[in-house]
Protein backbone atom coordinates (compact mmCIF):
# COMPACT_ATOMS: atom_id res chain seq x y z
CA UNK A 1 0.00 0.00 0.00
CA UNK A 2 1.42 3.46 -0.89
CA UNK A 3 2.34 6.02 1.75
CA UNK A 4 -0.55 8.04 3.18
CA UNK A 5 0.12 11.68 4.17
CA UNK A 6 -1.79 13.34 7.00
CA UNK A 7 -2.08 17.12 6.76
CA UNK A 8 -3.00 19.75 9.36
CA UNK A 9 -6.80 19.71 9.22
CA UNK A 10 -9.07 22.72 8.98
CA UNK A 11 -9.43 23.81 12.60
CA UNK A 12 -12.43 26.03 11.95
CA UNK A 13 -13.15 29.63 13.11
CA UNK A 14 -10.91 31.11 10.41
CA UNK A 15 -7.74 29.56 11.87
CA UNK A 16 -5.07 29.22 9.20
CA UNK A 17 -2.03 27.95 11.10
CA UNK A 18 -0.87 26.28 14.30
CA UNK A 19 2.36 25.89 16.23
CA UNK A 20 3.59 22.37 16.96
CA UNK A 21 3.96 22.04 20.72
CA UNK A 22 4.78 18.33 21.00
CA UNK A 23 5.12 15.38 18.66
CA UNK A 24 3.62 12.43 20.53
CA UNK A 25 4.91 9.64 18.26
CA UNK A 26 8.19 8.59 16.71
CA UNK A 27 9.06 7.35 13.26
CA UNK A 28 8.51 3.61 13.16
CA UNK A 29 5.70 3.60 15.72
CA UNK A 30 2.69 1.49 14.84
CA UNK A 31 -0.36 3.35 16.12
CA UNK A 32 -4.11 2.84 16.09
CA UNK A 33 -6.68 5.18 14.63
CA UNK A 34 -7.53 8.06 17.01
CA UNK A 35 -4.31 7.58 19.01
CA UNK A 36 -2.81 10.93 20.13
CA UNK A 37 -0.49 12.14 17.38
CA UNK A 38 0.44 15.78 17.92
CA UNK A 39 -0.20 18.60 20.34
CA UNK A 40 -0.59 21.99 18.66
CA UNK A 41 -1.29 25.55 19.77
CA UNK A 42 -3.58 27.73 17.67
CA UNK A 43 -4.57 31.36 18.01
CA UNK A 44 -7.28 30.19 20.42
CA UNK A 45 -6.10 27.22 22.45
CA UNK A 46 -3.78 24.26 22.82
CA UNK A 47 -5.33 21.11 21.34
CA UNK A 48 -4.38 17.48 20.81
CA UNK A 49 -4.76 16.06 17.31
CA UNK A 50 -5.59 12.34 17.10
CA UNK A 51 -4.45 10.16 14.25
CA UNK A 52 -7.10 9.87 11.50
CA UNK A 53 -5.88 6.39 10.56
CA UNK A 54 -4.00 3.40 11.89
CA UNK A 55 -0.63 2.34 10.57
CA UNK A 56 3.10 2.76 10.89
CA UNK A 57 4.55 6.25 11.20
CA UNK A 58 6.85 6.35 8.19
CA UNK A 59 8.03 9.95 8.43
CA UNK A 60 7.41 12.94 10.71
CA UNK A 61 7.58 16.19 8.75
CA UNK A 62 7.35 18.68 11.63
CA UNK A 63 9.04 19.38 14.94
CA UNK A 64 8.22 21.17 18.18
CA UNK A 65 8.26 24.95 17.87
CA UNK A 66 7.48 24.93 14.13
CA UNK A 67 4.50 26.90 12.79
CA UNK A 68 2.60 25.15 10.00
CA UNK A 69 -0.28 26.16 7.76
CA UNK A 70 -3.55 24.27 7.38
CA UNK A 71 -2.99 21.67 4.67
CA UNK A 72 0.71 21.16 5.43
CA UNK A 73 1.83 17.53 5.70
CA UNK A 74 2.45 16.57 9.32
CA UNK A 75 3.03 12.82 9.22
CA UNK A 76 3.29 10.19 6.51
CA UNK A 77 1.88 6.75 7.28
CA UNK A 78 2.73 3.37 5.82
CA UNK A 79 0.75 0.15 6.11
CA UNK A 80 1.17 -1.35 9.57
CA UNK A 81 1.96 -4.69 7.93
CA UNK A 82 4.94 -3.26 6.07
CA UNK A 83 8.47 -3.66 7.35
CA UNK A 84 8.84 -1.42 10.44
CA UNK A 85 11.75 0.89 10.86
CA UNK A 86 14.55 0.02 13.24
CA UNK A 87 13.59 0.83 16.83
CA UNK A 88 9.84 0.82 16.15
CA UNK A 89 7.70 0.90 19.24
CA UNK A 90 4.52 -1.10 19.84
CA UNK A 91 1.11 0.24 18.91
CA UNK A 92 -0.18 3.13 20.97
CA UNK A 93 -3.57 2.72 22.60
CA UNK A 94 -6.09 5.30 21.41
CA UNK A 95 -7.43 7.95 23.73
CA UNK A 96 -11.12 8.59 23.86
CA UNK A 97 -10.96 12.28 24.64
CA UNK A 98 -9.34 15.28 22.99
CA UNK A 99 -9.40 18.99 23.52
CA UNK A 100 -10.14 19.79 19.90
CA UNK A 101 -13.01 22.11 18.99
CA UNK A 102 -16.46 21.15 17.81
CA UNK A 103 -17.40 22.20 14.27
CA UNK A 104 -19.13 25.58 14.14
CA UNK A 105 -22.86 25.29 14.63
CA UNK A 106 -25.37 26.00 11.86
CA UNK A 107 -26.19 29.68 11.31
CA UNK A 108 -29.56 31.06 12.38
CA UNK A 109 -32.17 31.31 9.61
CA UNK A 110 -35.11 33.63 9.17
CA UNK A 111 -38.71 32.42 8.75
CA UNK A 112 -38.45 33.27 5.06
CA UNK A 113 -35.34 31.17 4.52
CA UNK A 114 -35.67 28.14 2.22
CA UNK A 115 -35.95 24.71 3.83
CA UNK A 116 -32.71 22.98 4.70
CA UNK A 117 -31.22 20.72 2.10
CA UNK A 118 -31.61 17.00 2.47
CA UNK A 119 -28.83 15.05 4.14
CA UNK A 120 -25.96 14.33 1.75
CA UNK A 121 -25.83 10.92 0.18
CA UNK A 122 -23.52 8.41 1.79
CA UNK A 123 -20.66 7.39 -0.43
CA UNK A 124 -17.79 5.27 0.86
CA UNK A 125 -14.39 6.92 0.68
CA UNK A 126 -11.66 5.22 -1.32
CA UNK A 127 -9.74 2.61 0.64
CA UNK A 128 -6.66 3.90 2.39
CA UNK A 129 -7.50 7.57 2.06
CA UNK A 130 -8.25 9.43 5.31
CA UNK A 131 -11.66 11.08 5.46
CA UNK A 132 -11.31 14.86 5.70
CA UNK A 133 -12.77 15.90 9.06
CA UNK A 134 -11.71 17.93 12.09
CA UNK A 135 -10.63 16.11 15.26
CA UNK A 136 -13.86 17.21 16.96
CA UNK A 137 -15.97 15.74 14.17
CA UNK A 138 -14.09 12.45 14.46
CA UNK A 139 -14.78 12.44 18.17
CA UNK A 140 -18.49 13.08 17.55
CA UNK A 141 -18.59 10.24 15.03
CA UNK A 142 -17.09 7.87 17.59
CA UNK A 143 -19.62 8.97 20.21
CA UNK A 144 -22.54 8.41 17.83
CA UNK A 145 -21.16 5.20 16.32
CA UNK A 146 -20.99 6.62 12.78
CA UNK A 147 -18.46 5.43 10.17
CA UNK A 148 -16.94 8.54 8.58
CA UNK A 149 -16.03 6.56 5.47
CA UNK A 150 -19.72 6.11 4.73
CA UNK A 151 -20.44 9.85 4.59
CA UNK A 152 -20.09 12.33 1.77
CA UNK A 153 -18.92 15.57 3.34
CA UNK A 154 -20.76 18.82 2.68
CA UNK A 155 -17.98 21.09 3.98
CA UNK A 156 -15.25 22.85 1.98
CA UNK A 157 -13.21 20.40 -0.05
CA UNK A 158 -15.59 17.58 0.84
CA UNK A 159 -14.85 17.84 4.56
CA UNK A 160 -17.27 15.95 6.80
CA UNK A 161 -18.97 18.28 9.28
CA UNK A 162 -20.76 17.69 12.58
CA UNK A 163 -24.11 18.09 10.83
CA UNK A 164 -23.13 15.42 8.28
CA UNK A 165 -22.36 13.01 11.11
CA UNK A 166 -25.67 13.73 12.87
CA UNK A 167 -27.58 13.34 9.62
CA UNK A 168 -25.93 9.97 9.01
CA UNK A 169 -26.77 8.82 12.53
CA UNK A 170 -30.26 10.29 12.55
CA UNK A 171 -29.61 12.46 15.60
CA UNK A 172 -31.28 15.88 15.67
CA UNK A 173 -29.07 18.79 14.74
CA UNK A 174 -28.46 21.37 17.48
CA UNK A 175 -30.65 24.43 17.72
CA UNK A 176 -29.74 27.13 15.25
CA UNK A 177 -27.46 29.82 16.61
CA UNK A 178 -26.29 33.15 15.37
CA UNK A 179 -23.24 32.87 13.12
CA UNK A 180 -19.92 33.52 14.77
CA UNK A 181 -17.91 36.52 13.78
CA UNK A 182 -15.43 36.25 10.95
CA UNK A 183 -11.93 36.03 12.39
CA UNK A 184 -9.75 39.05 11.89
CA UNK A 185 -6.84 38.80 9.44
CA UNK A 186 -3.96 37.11 11.20
CA UNK A 187 -0.93 38.76 9.56
CA UNK A 188 -0.01 41.88 11.54
CA UNK A 189 1.20 43.73 8.43
CA UNK A 190 -2.22 43.91 6.81
CA UNK A 191 -4.06 46.12 9.31
CA UNK A 192 -1.01 48.36 9.74
CA UNK A 193 -0.56 48.79 5.98
CA UNK A 194 -4.26 49.63 5.67
CA UNK A 195 -3.69 52.94 7.45
CA UNK A 196 -0.27 53.62 5.98
CA UNK A 197 1.74 52.77 9.11
CA UNK A 198 5.10 51.06 8.93
CA UNK A 199 7.38 50.72 11.97
CA UNK A 200 10.84 52.22 11.51
CA UNK A 201 13.91 50.01 11.62
CA UNK A 202 15.25 49.32 15.10
CA UNK A 203 18.72 50.51 16.07
CA UNK A 204 21.52 48.05 16.79
CA UNK A 205 21.05 47.68 20.54
CA UNK A 206 24.21 45.56 20.73
CA UNK A 207 26.29 48.71 20.34
CA UNK A 208 25.30 49.75 23.86
CA UNK A 209 25.59 46.41 25.62
CA UNK A 210 24.77 42.69 25.51
CA UNK A 211 21.26 41.67 24.43
CA UNK A 212 19.30 38.45 24.20
CA UNK A 213 16.72 37.70 21.50
CA UNK A 214 13.80 35.48 22.50
CA UNK A 215 11.29 34.36 19.86
CA UNK A 216 7.67 35.18 20.58
CA UNK A 217 5.40 32.23 21.20
CA UNK A 218 2.53 31.64 18.80
CA UNK A 219 0.06 32.89 21.42
CA UNK A 220 2.13 36.01 22.15
CA UNK A 221 2.36 36.82 18.43
CA UNK A 222 -1.39 36.39 18.09
CA UNK A 223 -2.09 38.70 21.05
CA UNK A 224 0.25 41.32 19.57
CA UNK A 225 -1.45 41.15 16.18
CA UNK A 226 -4.97 41.32 17.60
CA UNK A 227 -4.14 44.23 19.90
CA UNK A 228 -2.47 46.11 17.05
CA UNK A 229 -5.51 45.51 14.87
CA UNK A 230 -7.93 46.73 17.53
CA UNK A 231 -5.90 49.79 18.53
CA UNK A 232 -5.37 50.73 14.87
CA UNK A 233 -8.87 50.53 13.43
CA UNK A 234 -11.11 51.13 16.49
CA UNK A 235 -11.47 54.65 17.94
CA UNK A 236 -11.38 53.85 21.66
CA UNK A 237 -13.12 55.98 24.28
CA UNK A 238 -13.18 55.19 28.01
CA UNK A 239 -15.68 56.08 30.73
CA UNK A 240 -14.53 55.95 34.37
CA UNK A 241 -16.84 55.15 37.27
CA UNK A 242 -16.86 53.62 40.76
CA UNK A 243 -19.28 51.25 42.46
CA UNK A 244 -19.87 51.04 46.20
CA UNK A 245 -19.67 47.26 46.71
CA UNK A 246 -19.76 47.28 50.52
CA UNK A 247 -23.01 45.30 50.63
CA UNK A 248 -21.90 43.00 47.82
CA UNK A 249 -18.64 42.20 49.59
CA UNK A 250 -20.56 41.45 52.80
CA UNK A 251 -22.94 39.17 50.90
CA UNK A 252 -20.06 37.26 49.30
CA UNK A 253 -18.20 36.78 52.57
CA UNK A 254 -21.36 35.72 54.40
CA UNK A 255 -22.19 33.04 51.82
CA UNK A 256 -18.72 31.70 51.03
CA UNK A 257 -19.07 28.54 53.12
CA UNK A 258 -22.63 27.79 52.01
CA UNK A 259 -21.69 28.22 48.35
CA UNK A 260 -18.55 26.10 48.75
CA UNK A 261 -20.70 23.31 50.18
CA UNK A 262 -22.56 23.35 46.86
CA UNK A 263 -19.35 23.20 44.88
CA UNK A 264 -19.30 26.92 44.03
CA UNK A 265 -16.66 29.54 44.82
CA UNK A 266 -18.30 32.94 45.11
CA UNK A 267 -16.18 35.74 43.66
CA UNK A 268 -16.69 39.34 42.66
CA UNK A 269 -16.14 38.42 39.01
CA UNK A 270 -19.23 36.21 38.98
CA UNK A 271 -21.39 39.16 40.06
CA UNK A 272 -19.63 41.44 37.56
CA UNK A 273 -20.54 39.03 34.77
CA UNK A 274 -24.17 38.93 35.83
CA UNK A 275 -24.39 42.71 36.23
CA UNK A 276 -22.89 43.20 32.77
CA UNK A 277 -25.31 40.70 31.20
CA UNK A 278 -28.35 42.40 32.75
CA UNK A 279 -27.17 45.89 31.81
CA UNK A 280 -26.36 44.87 28.23
CA UNK A 281 -29.98 43.85 27.70
CA UNK A 282 -30.93 47.52 28.07
CA UNK A 283 -27.97 48.70 25.95
CA UNK A 284 -27.72 46.21 23.05
CA UNK A 285 -25.40 48.40 20.95
CA UNK A 286 -22.57 47.36 23.30
CA UNK A 287 -23.35 43.65 22.76
CA UNK A 288 -22.60 43.90 19.07
CA UNK A 289 -20.04 44.02 16.28
CA UNK A 290 -19.61 46.66 13.59
CA UNK A 291 -19.61 45.57 9.95
CA UNK A 292 -17.92 48.70 8.62
CA UNK A 293 -17.83 47.72 4.90
CA UNK A 294 -21.59 46.98 4.98
CA UNK A 295 -22.39 49.99 7.16
CA UNK A 296 -24.28 47.79 9.62
CA UNK A 297 -24.24 47.19 13.36
CA UNK A 298 -24.70 43.49 14.15
CA UNK A 299 -26.76 43.30 17.34
CA UNK A 300 -26.30 39.90 18.98
CA UNK A 301 -29.38 38.45 20.61
CA UNK A 302 -27.24 36.22 22.82
CA UNK A 303 -24.95 37.19 25.69
CA UNK A 304 -21.67 35.24 25.76
CA UNK A 305 -19.24 37.04 28.05
CA UNK A 306 -15.47 36.69 27.93
CA UNK A 307 -13.29 36.82 31.04
CA UNK A 308 -9.60 37.67 30.69
CA UNK A 309 -7.49 35.05 32.50
CA UNK A 310 -3.76 35.54 33.04
CA UNK A 311 -1.72 32.38 32.41
CA UNK A 312 1.97 31.58 32.14
CA UNK A 313 1.57 31.53 28.33
CA UNK A 314 -0.22 34.89 28.12
CA UNK A 315 -3.65 36.41 28.44
CA UNK A 316 -6.47 34.08 27.37
CA UNK A 317 -10.16 35.02 27.22
CA UNK A 318 -12.52 32.06 27.78
CA UNK A 319 -16.24 32.61 27.20
CA UNK A 320 -19.23 31.84 29.42
CA UNK A 321 -22.36 31.41 27.31
CA UNK A 322 -25.85 32.77 27.90
CA UNK A 323 -24.93 34.61 31.11
CA UNK A 324 -28.19 36.57 30.88
CA UNK A 325 -30.18 33.32 31.23
CA UNK A 326 -28.30 31.86 34.22
CA UNK A 327 -28.46 32.63 37.96
CA UNK A 328 -25.40 34.01 39.69
CA UNK A 329 -24.52 30.68 41.32
CA UNK A 330 -24.49 28.89 37.97
CA UNK A 331 -22.35 31.63 36.44
CA UNK A 332 -19.91 31.36 39.36
CA UNK A 333 -19.75 27.57 39.00
CA UNK A 334 -19.00 27.77 35.27
CA UNK A 335 -16.46 30.54 35.81
CA UNK A 336 -14.47 28.48 38.31
CA UNK A 337 -14.39 25.39 36.08
CA UNK A 338 -13.53 27.40 32.97
CA UNK A 339 -10.69 29.35 34.60
CA UNK A 340 -9.19 26.10 35.89
CA UNK A 341 -9.26 24.51 32.43
CA UNK A 342 -7.58 27.58 30.95
CA UNK A 343 -4.78 27.65 33.53
CA UNK A 344 -4.18 23.92 33.05
CA UNK A 345 -4.02 24.36 29.28
CA UNK A 346 -7.09 22.16 28.76
CA UNK A 347 -9.48 24.74 27.31
CA UNK A 348 -11.07 23.83 23.98
CA UNK A 349 -11.68 26.18 21.08
CA UNK A 350 -15.37 26.18 21.98
CA UNK A 351 -14.36 27.58 25.38
CA UNK A 352 -12.61 30.53 23.72
CA UNK A 353 -14.83 31.76 20.91
CA UNK A 354 -18.15 33.47 20.34
CA UNK A 355 -17.77 36.21 22.97
CA UNK A 356 -19.88 39.37 22.72
CA UNK A 357 -18.41 41.49 25.56
CA UNK A 358 -15.31 41.08 27.74
CA UNK A 359 -14.49 41.74 31.39
CA UNK A 360 -10.88 42.00 32.60
CA UNK A 361 -10.41 42.11 36.37
CA UNK A 362 -6.91 43.03 37.54
CA UNK A 363 -8.01 43.62 41.12
CA UNK A 364 -6.03 40.68 42.47
CA UNK A 365 -2.84 42.23 41.09
CA UNK A 366 -3.43 45.70 42.45
CA UNK A 367 -3.54 49.04 40.71
CA UNK A 368 -6.04 51.89 40.81
CA UNK A 369 -7.36 51.48 37.28
CA UNK A 370 -6.58 50.45 33.71
CA UNK A 371 -7.76 51.26 30.19
CA UNK A 372 -8.06 47.93 28.35
CA UNK A 373 -8.01 47.48 24.58
CA UNK A 374 -11.24 46.20 23.02
CA UNK A 375 -11.26 42.51 22.17
CA UNK A 376 -12.00 42.88 18.44
CA UNK A 377 -14.52 42.26 16.83
CA UNK A 378 -16.41 43.12 20.02
CA UNK A 379 -17.18 46.80 20.59
CA UNK A 380 -16.73 47.18 24.36
CA UNK A 381 -14.75 45.89 27.33
CA UNK A 382 -15.03 46.47 31.09
CA UNK A 383 -11.86 46.93 33.13
CA UNK A 384 -11.96 46.39 36.89
CA UNK A 385 -9.25 47.36 39.40
CA UNK A 386 -8.80 46.63 43.12
CA UNK A 387 -11.57 47.72 45.48
CA UNK A 388 -10.40 49.88 48.38
CA UNK A 389 -11.97 51.32 51.49
CA UNK A 390 -12.35 55.08 51.21
CA UNK A 391 -14.10 57.76 53.27
CA UNK A 392 -17.53 58.54 51.85
CA UNK A 393 -20.18 61.02 52.99
CA UNK A 394 -23.50 59.24 53.63
CA UNK A 395 -26.42 60.98 55.34
CA UNK A 396 -24.10 63.75 56.45
CA UNK A 397 -21.63 61.32 58.08
CA UNK A 398 -18.16 60.31 56.87
CA UNK A 399 -18.08 56.51 56.79
CA UNK A 400 -15.69 53.92 55.29
CA UNK A 401 -17.05 52.27 52.14
CA UNK A 402 -15.55 49.74 49.73
CA UNK A 403 -15.28 51.37 46.31
CA UNK A 404 -14.59 49.46 43.09
CA UNK A 405 -12.98 51.35 40.14
CA UNK A 406 -14.57 50.56 36.76
CA UNK A 407 -13.44 51.58 33.27
CA UNK A 408 -15.76 50.97 30.33
CA UNK A 409 -13.91 51.22 27.03
CA UNK A 410 -15.98 51.13 23.86
CA UNK A 411 -15.91 51.78 20.11
CA UNK A 412 -16.84 55.42 19.53
CA UNK A 413 -18.18 54.53 16.09
CA UNK A 414 -21.14 52.63 17.59
CA UNK A 415 -21.89 54.64 20.75
CA UNK A 416 -21.42 58.10 22.21
CA UNK A 417 -20.05 59.08 25.60
CA UNK A 418 -23.53 59.48 27.05
CA UNK A 419 -24.42 55.93 25.98
CA UNK A 420 -21.34 54.57 27.72
CA UNK A 421 -22.14 56.56 30.87
CA UNK A 422 -25.64 55.08 30.96
CA UNK A 423 -24.37 51.52 30.59
CA UNK A 424 -21.78 52.04 33.34
CA UNK A 425 -24.41 53.62 35.61
CA UNK A 426 -26.67 50.58 35.21
CA UNK A 427 -23.79 48.24 36.08
CA UNK A 428 -22.97 50.35 39.16
CA UNK A 429 -26.61 50.29 40.29
CA UNK A 430 -26.76 46.50 40.03
CA UNK A 431 -23.47 46.01 41.88
CA UNK A 432 -24.64 48.34 44.65
CA UNK A 433 -27.89 46.37 45.01
CA UNK A 434 -26.73 42.73 44.79
CA UNK A 435 -30.14 41.44 45.88
CA UNK A 436 -31.39 42.39 42.43
CA UNK A 437 -28.67 40.25 40.83
CA UNK A 438 -29.64 37.26 42.99
CA UNK A 439 -33.22 37.54 41.72
CA UNK A 440 -32.14 37.66 38.07
CA UNK A 441 -32.38 34.35 36.19
C-alpha positions, 0 to 999 in steps of 0.5 A: 500500500502506498504512503498516506500523508496526514495534513494539518486539518481545517481547525475552523473559526478562520484559523489558518495555522498552528504551532507544533507544541509536541510530537507524541509519536516517533518514526517507526511507531505502529499506532491505532486510529484516534491515538494521540499524534500531535499537540498543537497551539492555535490562536485560540487554544492548545489542542491534541490532534488524534491520528485519523488512521492506523498504521506505521509512522513512516516519516514525521515532517514537523518538529516542536516549535514549528509553525505550520499552515492548514494543509501542510503535511504533518506525518506520513503513514505506511501500512502497519503490515509493512516492514517497520523501521529500526527501533519501532515501538509497539502500537499506541492505545487510542485515547477517547478524549481530545481537547479539539473544537467542535465544528461551528454550529449551523447559522440562524435562519429567518422564517423566510429562509428556504428549507434545509437541504436534504442530508448528503448521500452516503458514499464510501471513501476510497480505501486507504485515504483518510476522510477529511474531518476535524478532530472534533468531528471524528470524536463526535462520530465515535460517540454516535457510532458513525463510520466517517467513510460512509459519509459524503462531506458537505464542507469545503473540499468535501470535509465531513462536518458535525451536521453530516455526522448527525444526519448519518446517525439520525440524531437531531441537529443542534438548535440554530445559533447566530453565526460567529464573527469572521476572524480578523486577518492574522498577519499583523502587516495587513491592518497596519498597511491599511492605514499607511503605518510602517514601523521604523527600523530598530537601532543596533542595541548591541552597540550599547551592551549585551542583548538576548533575542527570545522568539515570541510564542505563537500565542504572544504573536497572536495577542500582539497582532490582535491588539495592534488591529484593535488599537489601529482601526477602532477609535477607543473611548473610556468612561470611568466610574466607581461602584460602592460594593460594601453590601456586595462584599458582605454578601459574598463573605457571608455566603462563602461557606454555604456556596462552597458546600454546593461546589461553588466559589463565590467571587466578585467576578461572577457578580460582575458578569451577571451585572454586565449581562443584565445591563447589556440587555438595556444597551444592546449596541454594546453587545454587538459588532460593527460591519464597517464595509456593509455599514451595519451594526450586528446586534447579537441576541445572545450574551456570551461574556469573555473573562480575561485570565492571566496564564503563564503563556499569556492572556487568554479570554474564555467565554461563558455562554448565555450569562443573561439566562443563568443565575449568579450561582451557575455563572460562578460555578462555570467561571471556576471550572472554565478558569481552571481549564484555561490555567491547566491548558485544557481549554477547547476552542469552543471555550474561547470563541463566540464572545460578545463582551469582555471583562478583565479584572486586575483587582487581584494584582493591584492598581487603581485602574486600567484602560483595556483594549477592546477585544476585536470584533467586540465593541466594548470591554469592562476593566476592573481594578482593586476595590479599596476602602475610602471615606464617603459622605453618607447621610451627612456622616463620613463613613468607610465604604468599599469602592470598586474602580470601573473603566468601560472602554468602547468603540466610539463609532457605535456609541457616544459618551452618554451611551457609555455613561448610561451603561456604566451607571446601570452596572454600578446600580446593580453592583450596589444592590446585589439582591437584584442580581440574585433575583435575576435568572 
